[in-house]
Amino acid sequence: MAKDEHNKAAEHHENAAKYHRTAAEHHAQGDHAKGKEHSTSAQQHSQNARQHSEQAHTKSQQQK
């Protein structure tokens, strides 16, 4: 169902934003190792969000 994919995409977008903010905080504090770790997690969540968004779009088009 497209709604499930939209919800999964939204969850990954929210997690990506959270990890981006956390990464920025660590970089500002000079803890670049932790900042990079959180940036990597943010990137993975962003990629997952894109995948779910594309799947939701495809399913939405099929339901028309």
Sequence and secondary structure as in RCSB ss.txt:
>XXXX:A:sequence
MAKDEHNKAAEHHENAAKYHRTAAEHHAQGDHAKGKEHSTSAQQHSQNARQHSEQAHTKSQQQK
>XXXX:A:secstr
 HHHHHHHHHHHHHHHHHHHHHHHHHHHTT HHHHHHHHHHHHHHHHHHHHHHHHHHHHHHHT 
